[in-house]
Amino acid sequence: MGIMDHFFGPPNIEKLKQKGNIQGLVNALFFKTDSEIRRQAAMALRESRDSKAVSKAIESLFKNVQSDIEKENTVLALTEIRN
């Protein structure tokens, strides 16, 4: 996300969940300025169990500077997603 964070602000994870916007939740995994947004996105993807999120969730583990908790939440999301 990066520079766009300044224009649009943080994503609303609750709205993304309600709309079933998996791509929006995946994008939130890369939200650089707020670790809580990334955590909430990982947890929402975990709840969704949508297989479309797998490759991007894995990518977020390697591309983002994440805390151990964030990484754990992303891994938990991956383990819950079923094909």
Buried (B, 14 or more C-beta within 10 A) or exposed (E): BEEEBEEEEBBBBEEBBEEEBBEBBBBBBBBBEBBEBBBBBBBBBBEBEBEBBBEBBEEBBEEBEBEEEBBEBBBBBBEEBEE
